[in-house]
Amino acid sequence: MEIADFVCMKAIIPRLASVKRDDVIRELVAALDKAGKVGKDNAADIAKAVIKRENEASTGIGKGVAVPHARHKAVKKVVAAIGISATGIDFSALDKQPVYTVILLLSPVAGDQHLQAMEAIFGHLQNDNFRKFLKQSETVEQIKELLVEADQDPSW
């Protein structure tokens, strides 16, 4: 599975408005909702589920990145939104540093798509250049190009 296959290009936010963890999650879920990816009237419930999951254990994996995620009955197909913060967000990350890149992943309750999508995300996030260019991206187009390029040549 390639990352560009499940990132909703209409739910990429190169400059997040929110500065607090829960608000960032709501902002990204709202972007997926606006793009028609979470079903009618499910955004609040989905955001609540992601925040609940985040309260159990931080998804701030370090190096300026967080990957909040949840499985939800309203989600029919694995989908992700990406947000970039210029100021940094406290996600209680493992390295205690602020998060600048947030990749929100939503998956159906059943199936193994969730694990496949997580593998694709973490595979790219291990690459220092990918993280650096993602953090520095200022437009939706730059992020789209980065995702496609990373999928085509994961070694770059």
C-alpha positions as CSV (number, residue, x, y, z in Angstrom):
1,M,0.0,0.0,0.0
2,E,1.3,3.4,-0.9
3,I,0.8,6.5,1.2
4,A,-0.7,8.5,-1.7
5,D,-3.4,5.8,-2.1
6,F,-5.0,6.7,1.2
7,V,-4.1,10.3,2.0
8,C,-7.1,12.5,1.0
9,M,-5.5,15.2,-1.0
10,K,-8.5,17.5,-0.2
11,A,-7.7,17.0,3.5
12,I,-4.1,18.3,3.4
13,I,-3.6,21.4,5.6
14,P,-0.2,23.0,5.0
15,R,-0.7,25.5,7.8
16,L,-2.8,24.3,10.6
17,A,-4.9,27.0,12.4
18,S,-5.1,25.0,15.6
19,V,-2.3,25.1,18.2
20,K,-3.6,22.5,20.7
21,R,-3.6,18.7,20.2
22,D,-7.3,18.1,20.5
23,D,-8.1,21.0,18.3
24,V,-5.6,19.8,15.6
25,I,-7.4,16.4,15.6
26,R,-10.8,18.1,15.2
27,E,-9.4,20.3,12.4
28,L,-8.0,17.3,10.5
29,V,-11.2,15.3,11.0
30,A,-13.2,18.3,9.8
31,A,-11.1,18.4,6.7
32,L,-11.9,14.7,6.0
33,D,-15.5,15.4,6.7
34,K,-15.6,18.4,4.3
35,A,-14.0,16.1,1.7
36,G,-16.8,13.6,2.2
37,K,-14.6,10.8,3.7
38,V,-16.2,10.2,7.1
39,G,-19.9,9.9,6.4
40,K,-22.7,12.3,7.3
41,D,-22.8,13.6,10.8
42,N,-19.9,11.4,12.1
43,A,-17.1,14.0,12.4
44,A,-17.7,14.8,16.1
45,D,-17.9,11.1,17.1
46,I,-14.8,10.2,15.1
47,A,-12.8,13.1,16.6
48,K,-13.9,12.0,20.0
49,A,-12.7,8.4,19.3
50,V,-9.3,9.7,18.1
51,I,-8.9,11.9,21.1
52,K,-9.8,9.0,23.4
53,R,-7.2,6.9,21.7
54,E,-4.7,9.7,22.1
55,N,-5.4,10.0,25.8
56,E,-4.6,6.3,26.2
57,A,-1.1,6.7,24.7
58,S,0.5,9.5,22.8
59,T,1.0,9.0,19.1
60,G,3.7,11.7,19.1
61,I,6.4,9.3,17.9
62,G,9.3,11.9,18.1
63,K,11.3,13.9,15.6
64,G,8.4,16.4,15.2
65,V,5.8,13.9,14.1
66,A,2.5,12.5,15.5
67,V,0.2,9.9,13.9
68,P,-3.1,10.0,15.7
69,H,-5.3,7.2,14.6
70,A,-8.4,5.2,15.2
71,R,-10.7,2.6,13.8
72,H,-14.3,3.6,13.6
73,K,-17.5,2.0,12.4
74,A,-18.4,5.1,10.2
75,V,-15.1,4.7,8.2
76,K,-15.6,2.5,5.2
77,K,-12.1,2.8,3.7
78,V,-8.7,3.7,5.2
79,V,-8.1,7.5,4.8
80,A,-5.6,10.0,6.1
81,A,-5.3,13.7,6.5
82,I,-2.0,15.7,6.9
83,G,-1.5,18.9,8.8
84,I,1.6,21.0,9.2
85,S,2.1,23.3,12.1
86,A,4.5,26.3,11.9
87,T,4.7,26.8,15.7
88,G,4.6,23.2,17.0
89,I,2.0,21.3,19.0
90,D,2.4,19.6,22.4
91,F,1.5,16.0,21.7
92,S,3.3,14.6,24.7
93,A,5.8,13.1,22.2
94,L,8.2,10.4,23.2
95,D,11.1,12.8,22.8
96,K,9.3,15.6,24.7
97,Q,9.7,17.8,21.6
98,P,6.8,19.7,19.8
99,V,5.1,18.1,16.8
100,Y,5.1,19.9,13.5
101,T,3.7,17.2,11.2
102,V,0.5,15.4,12.0
103,I,-0.8,12.5,9.9
104,L,-4.3,11.5,11.1
105,L,-5.3,8.0,10.1
106,L,-8.8,6.6,10.1
107,S,-9.6,3.0,9.3
108,P,-12.6,0.7,9.2
109,V,-13.1,-1.5,12.3
110,A,-12.5,-4.7,10.4
111,G,-9.7,-5.7,8.1
112,D,-5.9,-5.3,7.9
113,Q,-5.9,-2.0,6.0
114,H,-5.0,-0.1,9.2
115,L,-1.8,-2.0,9.7
116,Q,-0.8,-1.7,6.0
117,A,-1.4,2.1,6.1
118,M,0.6,2.4,9.3
119,E,3.5,0.5,7.7
120,A,3.4,2.8,4.7
121,I,3.3,5.9,6.9
122,F,6.1,4.8,9.3
123,G,8.2,3.5,6.4
124,H,8.3,7.1,5.0
125,L,8.6,8.8,8.4
126,Q,11.8,6.9,9.1
127,N,13.4,8.8,6.2
128,D,15.0,12.1,7.5
129,N,14.6,13.8,4.2
130,F,10.9,12.9,3.9
131,R,10.2,14.4,7.4
132,K,12.3,17.5,6.6
133,F,10.6,18.2,3.3
134,L,7.1,17.5,4.7
135,K,7.7,19.9,7.6
136,Q,9.0,22.6,5.2
137,S,6.1,22.2,2.7
138,E,4.0,25.3,2.4
139,T,1.4,24.3,-0.2
140,V,-0.9,21.3,-0.8
141,E,0.8,20.8,-4.1
142,Q,4.2,20.5,-2.5
143,I,2.9,17.9,-0.1
144,K,1.1,15.9,-2.9
145,E,4.3,15.9,-5.0
146,L,6.3,14.7,-1.9
147,L,3.9,11.8,-1.3
148,V,4.0,10.7,-4.9
149,E,7.8,11.0,-5.1
150,A,8.3,9.1,-1.8
151,D,6.0,6.3,-3.0
152,Q,7.9,6.0,-6.4
153,D,11.3,6.0,-4.8
154,P,11.3,5.2,-1.1
155,S,15.1,5.3,-0.9
156,W,15.4,9.0,-1.9
